[in-house]
Amino acid sequence: MSRTRVSIVAISLVACAPSFVNAAEIPTEFESPQSILDRLFSFFGGVRTFALTPSTNLLFSGDSLQIDVEFQPSFFSAAGIGIGTAGITPPALHVAPNADTFSITVQSPTTGDLSLVVTIQEDDSGDGIIDLGLGDDEWESPLLVLQPGTNVYNIPTSTFIDTGLGSGNGIMNFTTTTAMGLIITFESNTNLPSGLITTPTTFFIDHAGLYAGNQVIPPLVCLGDADGSGAIDFSDITSVLGNWQANYTASPTGTGPGDADGDGLVNFTDITTVLGHWQVICP
């Protein structure tokens, strides 16, 4: 099914001009302009608007990437966008030698549903560029449906399948390749619980790339600091409201964005914690 999906999307792509040029890092934390991924494409119905913006909204740590999209209604049952980079080399490409997991942290839209698929392209031919069909491989993750709130999605590289149609060596060289392409595809689909998204949608991503082992959201360093900025102010109120009703009790750290009191839940007590520690500067 995954192979069929890729071939259909390839036929139906609608190109978007990149919003940033050669600005990506892999993995990326979105802490600087050099870490911002490019707009790559939209497909099927396409989009009316599609923008990537650096954001101070806390998901995993530090800054994140805001994605604003308005899908174009059409007779197709799906519409989507792709972000990433068509090719990047060291030192911006710095995959750990024991990396075995693709991880991405996503704060889902407050309305509607999206799915996510990750595609990794690697330079098997050793010429420093990605040239599928001329000796390089392409690998695709399973499709994941995003859950409400802020979540870390850890995808073992062992679950990626080769969609490169046999053009490369068929071996994952993620930790040794001299060049890598990354595509993160977000799709709205009639088969998802909320159906196609027809209104402007905003969501956020952070901590995207190949890592060693499963990633977990770091715990907050002090009470009231819901966004991890080190100061307790109005942005912490925004973080609480943006992650309202999130439940982190099942996570290894037991905390996450918006959880100002560290109890694993984002609710009214987090508002009171922020107000009770107003203007405190964290150590």
Secondary structure in CASP SS format (residue, H / E / C, confidence):
PFRMAT SS
TARGET T0000
AUTHOR 0000-0000-0000
METHOD secondary structure of the structure
MODEL  1
M C 1.00
S H 1.00
R H 1.00
T H 1.00
R H 1.00
V H 1.00
S H 1.00
I H 1.00
V H 1.00
A H 1.00
I H 1.00
S H 1.00
L E 1.00
V E 1.00
A E 1.00
C C 1.00
A C 1.00
P C 1.00
S C 1.00
F C 1.00
V C 1.00
N C 1.00
A C 1.00
A C 1.00
E C 1.00
I E 1.00
P C 1.00
T E 1.00
E C 1.00
F C 1.00
E C 1.00
S C 1.00
P H 1.00
Q H 1.00
S H 1.00
I C 1.00
L C 1.00
D E 1.00
R E 1.00
L E 1.00
F E 1.00
S E 1.00
F E 1.00
F E 1.00
G C 1.00
G C 1.00
V E 1.00
R E 1.00
T E 1.00
F E 1.00
A E 1.00
L E 1.00
T E 1.00
P E 1.00
S E 1.00
T C 1.00
N C 1.00
L C 1.00
L C 1.00
F C 1.00
S C 1.00
G C 1.00
D C 1.00
S E 1.00
L E 1.00
Q E 1.00
I E 1.00
D E 1.00
V E 1.00
E E 1.00
F E 1.00
Q C 1.00
P C 1.00
S C 1.00
F C 1.00
F C 1.00
S C 1.00
A E 1.00
A E 1.00
G E 1.00
I E 1.00
G E 1.00
I E 1.00
G E 1.00
T E 1.00
A E 1.00
G E 1.00
I E 1.00
T C 1.00
P C 1.00
P C 1.00
A C 1.00
L E 1.00
H C 1.00
V C 1.00
A C 1.00
P C 1.00
N C 1.00
A C 1.00
D C 1.00
T E 1.00
F E 1.00
S E 1.00
I E 1.00
T E 1.00
V E 1.00
Q E 1.00
S C 1.00
P C 1.00
T C 1.00
T C 1.00
G C 1.00
D C 1.00
L C 1.00
S E 1.00
L E 1.00
V E 1.00
V E 1.00
T E 1.00
I E 1.00
Q E 1.00
E E 1.00
D C 1.00
D C 1.00
S C 1.00
G C 1.00
D C 1.00
G C 1.00
I C 1.00
I C 1.00
D C 1.00
L E 1.00
G C 1.00
L C 1.00
G C 1.00
D E 1.00
D E 1.00
E E 1.00
W E 1.00
E E 1.00
S C 1.00
P C 1.00
L C 1.00
L E 1.00
V E 1.00
L C 1.00
Q C 1.00
P C 1.00
G C 1.00
T E 1.00
N E 1.00
V E 1.00
Y E 1.00
N E 1.00
I E 1.00
P E 1.00
T H 1.00
S H 1.00
T H 1.00
F C 1.00
I E 1.00
D E 1.00
T C 1.00
G C 1.00
L C 1.00
G C 1.00
S C 1.00
G C 1.00
N C 1.00
G C 1.00
I C 1.00
M C 1.00
N C 1.00
F C 1.00
T C 1.00
T C 1.00
T C 1.00
T C 1.00
A C 1.00
M E 1.00
G E 1.00
L E 1.00
I E 1.00
I E 1.00
T E 1.00
F E 1.00
E E 1.00
S E 1.00
N E 1.00
T C 1.00
N C 1.00
L C 1.00
P C 1.00
S C 1.00
G C 1.00
L C 1.00
I C 1.00
T C 1.00
T C 1.00
P C 1.00
T E 1.00
T E 1.00
F E 1.00
F E 1.00
I E 1.00
D E 1.00
H E 1.00
A E 1.00
G E 1.00
L E 1.00
Y E 1.00
A C 1.00
G C 1.00
N C 1.00
Q C 1.00
V C 1.00
I C 1.00
P C 1.00
P C 1.00
L C 1.00
V C 1.00
C C 1.00
L C 1.00
G C 1.00
D C 1.00
A C 1.00
D C 1.00
G C 1.00
S C 1.00
G C 1.00
A E 1.00
I C 1.00
D C 1.00
F H 1.00
S H 1.00
D H 1.00
I H 1.00
T H 1.00
S H 1.00
V H 1.00
L H 1.00
G H 1.00
N C 1.00
W C 1.00
Q C 1.00
A C 1.00
N E 1.00
Y C 1.00
T C 1.00
A C 1.00
S C 1.00
P C 1.00
T C 1.00
G C 1.00
T C 1.00
G C 1.00
P C 1.00
G C 1.00
D C 1.00
A C 1.00
D C 1.00
G C 1.00
D C 1.00
G C 1.00
L E 1.00
V C 1.00
N C 1.00
F H 1.00
T H 1.00
D H 1.00
I H 1.00
T H 1.00
T H 1.00
V H 1.00
L H 1.00
G H 1.00
H C 1.00
W C 1.00
Q C 1.00
V C 1.00
I E 1.00
C C 1.00
P C 1.00
END
